[in-house]
């Protein structure tokens, strides 16, 4: 009996040692810098100027589809998620309409008939916002001949339009649209961020009202969040250049004053050119922080200090070596170690520089230097939004983006719409 007990104790001790080794190995593995390039899959690379992706279940099959505007080709497509077994192949699509100089596209059932329509925003000399009406329920959603494109009259020629977010603002009629513009030369009119107020019949486009809220220079991100805790949707946005540039939020005044002025709050400093951003509780203190990439400095992490959104604390995170200039950021736990990472996409990633990578902090989210880990490698020059989604349904987060080869320079459209397969699983 004594020998049996000693053997059992010895066996238990061995199991304990093995468990310690396993935990140590996993910890060290998570801390080891990854230089391996992730496998890339093309959703579509047949056109020029793929410019950003937005998710939505377009056809009601329970899978997240993608809508993208092709800027240099001047049209908009919806791509239908084929499901787990075919997701690594090219996706089927429908071309919903023409949209010259399209900068952004988003899916929304604008008229409430049960079919998802598309809103596209056009910059350049086009300067208009379009609605691409989907076929009525029961009709073939994938038949491009059944789609109809119309222009919101109030938007035509007003300024260059950059981004649209569907959102119910006033609590009446259908969904409204939050819109932002840009001005990249003096020949264009002054742009604004504001909202299109939906009429009783959304199909009567002449009755949509434009309500400007604030002057802007070049809107990059528009995010909807209740910043001050009053249960009203506020508008959080990044303005790329002057007036002044930076991260800001517009305070929803509530329904009695909804058509009037919204107070504009500046988050952090206004001395750097900012691009896309993300809202996420980076330091896990229960408050949503802001993370934005900048052109001339570092990544800015604005820690939210109070529940009213009036006080923010700036922290900076250095860009690593051998990468392009920052374009977009997504906060996500890439390696499933329980800590939030920063996935960064770039533009100007020439000369062997990486265009997509992720950063992992070693000691604290407040570290100035985070560990760089590879995703895309050197192929690709100009990327855009980089949202996370588990495309292959294997339990880890993959990342999708568009790459347009510096505005399709030389007639080469770039990598197109692609997603990177997380090698974790």
Residue pairs with C-beta under 8 A, 6 or more apart in sequence:
30 335
30 337
30 360
31 360
31 362
31 371
33 371
33 372
33 373
34 373
34 374
35 373
35 374
36 374
36 423
37 374
37 375
37 376
37 377
38 374
38 375
38 376
38 420
38 421
38 422
38 423
39 420
39 421
39 423
40 376
40 379
40 415
40 418
40 419
40 420
40 421
41 87
41 88
41 89
41 391
41 418
41 419
41 420
41 421
42 90
42 415
42 416
42 417
42 418
43 66
43 79
43 90
43 91
43 400
43 416
43 417
43 418
43 419
44 50
44 68
44 77
44 79
44 90
44 91
44 93
44 416
44 417
45 413
45 414
45 415
45 416
45 417
45 418
46 413
46 416
47 70
47 72
47 73
47 75
47 413
47 416
48 70
48 71
48 72
48 73
48 404
48 408
48 411
48 413
48 414
49 70
49 71
49 72
49 73
49 404
49 407
49 408
49 413
50 68
50 70
50 71
50 384
50 402
50 403
50 404
50 413
50 414
50 416
50 417
51 68
51 69
51 70
51 71
51 102
51 103
51 104
51 384
51 402
51 404
52 68
52 69
52 103
52 104
52 105
52 384
52 385
52 402
53 66
53 67
53 68
53 384
53 385
53 387
53 400
53 401
53 402
53 417
54 66
54 67
54 68
54 104
54 105
54 106
54 107
55 64
55 65
55 66
55 387
55 389
56 64
56 65
56 67
56 106
56 107
56 108
56 116
57 63
57 64
57 65
57 116
58 65
58 67
58 78
58 80
58 107
58 116
58 141
59 65
59 80
59 116
59 141
59 142
61 81
63 80
63 81
63 83
64 81
64 389
65 78
65 79
65 80
65 81
65 107
66 78
66 79
66 81
66 91
66 400
66 417
67 76
67 77
67 78
67 79
67 96
67 105
67 106
67 107
67 118
68 76
68 77
68 79
68 105
68 402
68 417
69 75
69 76
69 99
69 102
69 103
69 104
69 105
69 120
70 76
70 77
70 102
71 101
71 102
71 103
71 404
71 407
71 408
72 404
72 407
72 408
72 413
73 413
74 98
74 99
74 100
74 101
74 102
75 95
75 97
75 98
75 99
75 102
76 95
76 96
76 97
76 98
76 99
76 102
76 105
76 118
76 120
76 132
77 93
77 94
77 95
77 96
78 93
78 94
78 96
78 107
78 118
79 91
79 92
79 93
79 417
80 91
80 92
80 93
80 94
80 142
81 87
81 91
82 89
82 91
82 92
84 392
84 393
87 391
87 392
87 393
88 392
88 421
92 142
94 141
94 142
94 143
94 144
94 147
95 144
95 147
96 118
96 132
96 134
96 144
96 147
96 149
97 118
97 120
97 130
97 132
97 147
97 148
97 149
98 149
99 105
99 120
99 122
99 126
99 130
99 132
99 149
100 122
100 124
100 126
101 122
101 123
101 124
101 125
101 126
102 120
102 121
102 122
103 121
103 122
103 123
103 160
103 161
103 162
103 163
104 120
104 121
104 161
104 162
104 163
104 164
105 118
105 119
105 120
105 121
106 118
106 119
106 164
106 165
106 166
107 116
107 117
107 118
108 116
108 117
108 118
108 119
108 166
108 175
109 115
109 116
109 117
109 175
110 117
110 119
110 131
110 133
110 166
110 174
110 175
110 202
111 117
111 133
111 174
111 202
111 203
112 174
112 202
113 136
113 137
114 137
115 134
115 135
115 136
115 137
115 141
116 134
117 131
117 132
117 133
117 134
118 131
118 132
118 134
119 129
119 130
119 131
119 132
119 164
119 166
119 177
120 129
120 130
120 132
120 164
121 129
121 161
121 162
121 163
121 164
121 179
122 128
122 129
122 130
122 160
122 161
123 160
123 161
123 162
123 181
123 182
124 160
127 155
127 156
127 157
127 158
127 159
127 160
127 161
127 188
128 151
128 152
128 155
128 156
128 157
128 161
129 151
129 152
129 155
129 161
129 164
129 177
129 179
129 196
130 149
130 150
130 151
130 152
131 149
131 150
131 151
131 152
131 205
132 147
132 148
132 149
133 147
133 148
133 149
133 150
134 141
134 147
135 141
135 143
135 146
135 147
139 146
140 146
150 205
151 205
152 196
152 205
152 208
153 205
153 206
153 208
154 196
154 208
154 209
154 210
155 161
155 179
155 196
155 210
158 181
158 189
158 210
159 181
159 182
159 183
159 188
159 189
159 190
159 191
159 192
160 181
160 182
160 183
160 184
160 188
160 191
161 179
161 180
161 181
162 180
162 181
162 182
162 191
162 218
162 219
162 220
163 179
163 180
163 219
163 220
163 221
163 222
164 177
164 178
164 179
164 222
165 177
165 178
165 179
165 222
165 223
165 224
166 175
166 176
166 177
166 178
167 175
167 176
167 177
167 178
167 195
167 224
167 233
168 174
168 175
168 176
168 233
169 176
169 178
169 195
169 197
169 233
169 252
169 258
170 176
170 197
170 255
170 258
170 259
171 255
173 198
173 199
173 200
173 202
174 198
174 202
175 198
176 195
176 196
176 197
176 198
177 195
177 196
177 198
178 193
178 194
178 195
178 222
178 224
178 235
179 193
179 194
179 195
179 196
180 191
180 192
180 193
180 194
180 216
180 219
180 222
180 237
181 191
181 192
181 193
181 216
181 219
182 191
182 216
182 217
182 218
182 219
182 240
183 189
183 190
183 191
183 217
183 218
184 218
190 215
191 215
191 216
191 217
191 218
191 219
192 212
192 213
192 214
192 215
192 216
193 212
193 213
193 214
193 216
193 219
193 222
193 235
193 237
193 239
193 250
194 210
194 211
194 212
194 213
194 214
195 210
195 211
195 213
196 208
196 209
196 210
196 211
197 208
197 209
197 210
197 211
197 259
198 208
199 207
199 208
199 209
200 207
201 207
202 208
211 259
213 235
213 250
213 261
213 262
213 264
214 248
214 250
214 262
214 264
215 243
216 237
216 239
216 243
217 239
217 240
217 241
217 242
217 243
217 245
218 239
218 240
218 241
219 237
219 238
219 239
219 240
220 237
220 238
220 239
220 240
220 274
220 275
220 276
220 277
221 236
221 237
221 238
221 276
221 277
221 292
222 235
222 236
222 237
223 235
223 236
223 237
223 277
223 278
223 279
224 233
224 234
224 235
224 236
225 233
225 234
225 236
225 279
225 288
226 232
226 233
226 234
227 234
227 236
227 249
227 251
227 265
227 308
227 309
228 234
228 251
228 307
228 308
228 309
228 310
229 307
229 308
230 252
230 254
232 252
232 254
233 252
234 249
234 250
234 251
234 252
234 309
235 249
235 250
235 252
235 262
236 247
236 248
236 249
236 279
236 290
237 247
237 248
237 249
237 250
238 246
238 247
238 248
238 274
238 275
238 276
238 277
238 292
239 245
239 246
239 247
239 248
239 274
240 273
240 274
240 275
241 273
244 266
244 270
245 270
245 271
245 272
245 273
245 274
246 266
246 267
246 268
246 269
246 270
246 271
246 272
246 274
247 266
247 267
247 268
247 274
247 277
247 290
247 292
247 300
247 302
248 264
248 265
248 266
248 267
249 264
249 265
249 267
249 309
250 262
250 263
250 264
250 265
251 262
251 263
251 264
251 265
252 258
252 262
253 260
253 261
253 262
253 263
265 309
265 310
267 290
267 302
267 309
267 312
268 290
268 300
268 302
268 312
268 314
269 314
272 294
272 295
272 296
272 297
272 300
273 294
273 295
273 296
274 292
274 293
274 294
274 295
274 300
275 292
275 293
275 294
275 295
275 326
275 327
275 328
276 292
276 293
276 327
276 328
276 329
276 384
276 385
277 290
277 291
277 292
277 293
277 329
278 290
278 291
278 292
278 329
278 330
278 331
279 288
279 289
279 290
279 291
280 288
280 289
280 291
280 331
280 340
281 287
281 288
281 289
282 289
282 291
282 301
282 303
282 331
282 340
282 365
283 289
283 303
283 365
283 366
284 340
287 303
287 304
287 305
287 307
288 304
289 301
289 302
289 303
289 304
290 300
290 301
290 302
290 304
290 312
291 299
291 300
291 301
291 302
291 329
291 331
291 342
292 299
292 300
292 302
292 329
293 299
293 300
293 326
293 327
293 328
293 329
293 344
294 300
294 326
295 325
295 326
297 316
298 316
298 317
298 318
298 319
298 368
299 316
299 317
299 318
299 319
299 326
299 329
299 342
299 344
299 359
300 314
300 315
300 316
300 317
301 314
301 315
301 316
301 317
301 365
301 366
302 312
302 313
302 314
302 315
303 312
303 313
303 314
303 315
304 311
304 312
305 311
305 312
305 313
315 365
315 366
315 368
316 368
317 342
317 359
317 367
317 368
317 369
317 370
318 368
318 369
318 370
319 326
320 357
320 359
320 370
320 372
321 372
322 352
322 353
322 354
323 344
323 346
323 349
323 353
323 354
323 355
323 357
323 372
324 346
324 347
324 348
324 349
324 350
324 353
324 354
324 355
324 381
324 383
325 346
325 347
325 348
325 349
326 344
326 345
326 346
327 344
327 345
327 346
327 347
327 382
327 383
327 384
328 344
328 345
328 383
328 384
328 385
328 386
328 401
329 342
329 343
329 344
329 345
329 386
330 342
330 343
330 386
330 387
330 388
330 399
331 340
331 341
331 342
331 343
332 340
332 341
332 343
332 388
332 397
333 339
333 340
333 341
333 397
334 341
334 343
334 358
334 360
334 373
334 396
334 397
334 422
334 424
335 341
335 360
335 373
335 424
336 396
336 424
337 360
339 360
339 361
340 365
341 358
341 359
341 360
341 361
341 373
342 358
342 359
342 370
343 356
343 357
343 358
343 375
343 386
343 388
343 399
344 356
344 357
344 358
344 359
344 386
345 355
345 356
345 383
345 384
345 385
345 386
345 401
346 353
346 354
346 355
346 356
346 382
346 383
347 355
347 381
347 382
347 383
347 406
348 381
348 382
348 406
349 355
349 378
349 380
349 381
349 382
349 383
350 381
352 378
353 378
354 374
354 375
354 376
354 377
354 378
355 376
355 378
355 379
355 380
355 381
355 382
355 383
355 403
356 375
356 376
356 380
356 383
356 386
356 399
356 401
356 420
357 372
357 373
357 374
357 375
357 376
358 372
358 373
358 375
359 370
359 371
359 372
359 373
360 370
360 371
360 373
361 367
361 370
361 371
362 370
362 371
375 399
375 420
376 383
376 420
379 415
380 403
380 405
380 414
380 415
381 403
381 405
381 406
381 414
382 403
382 404
382 405
382 406
382 407
382 414
383 401
383 402
383 403
384 401
384 402
384 403
384 404
385 401
385 402
386 399
386 400
386 401
387 399
387 400
388 397
388 398
388 399
389 397
389 398
389 399
389 400
389 419
390 396
390 397
390 398
391 398
391 400
391 419
391 421
392 398
392 421
394 425
395 425
396 422
396 424
396 425
397 422
398 419
398 420
398 421
398 422
399 419
399 420
399 422
400 417
400 418
400 419
400 420
401 417
401 418
401 419
401 420
402 414
402 415
402 416
402 417
402 418
403 414
403 415
403 416
403 418
404 413
404 414
405 412
405 413
405 414
405 415
406 414
408 414
